[in-house]
Amino acid sequence: MFRLWGRIWKDNHMLKDTVICDDRQETRTHKVFHCLEQICYELDLGNPIWLDTTVRDFKKHSKARFYQDNFIEQIDFDYLEIQVIEED
């Protein structure tokens, strides 16, 4: 099972969070993209853009933060953070 945790932060306080599970037989990358899409849907956000620094952080820590630069539309929070909490 693959689980990705998405959290919205503003002023060092978590506003919303959700966990998405993915049991499909896909690559890790496909699972991350699918789960991120589901997180954004549940939190009513547009899909963020993966910048080079975001990709580098995610590869290194299995955690990434999406700031205003990653979104096309204006956001009313500081950042969206995703973290892999379980993978097989």
TAKA-V713125 format. One record per backbone hydrogen bond with DSSP energy under -0.5 kcal/mol. NH is the residue of the N-H (numbers start at 1). CO is the residue of the C=O. Records with the same first field share a line. If there is no record, write none. Layout:
NH: CO ; CO
This chain:
2: 22
3: 86
4: 20
5: 83
6: 4 ; 18
7: 81
8: 16
9: 79
10: 13
13: 10
15: 8 ; 13
16: 8
18: 6
20: 4
22: 2
26: 24
31: 27
32: 28
33: 29
34: 30
35: 31
36: 32
37: 33
38: 34
39: 35
40: 36
41: 37
42: 38
43: 39
44: 41
45: 40
49: 70
51: 49
55: 51
56: 52
57: 53
58: 54
59: 55
60: 56
61: 57
62: 58
63: 57
64: 82
66: 80
67: 65
70: 67
71: 67 ; 68
78: 9
79: 9
80: 66
81: 7
82: 64
83: 5
84: 62
85: 3 ; 83
86: 3
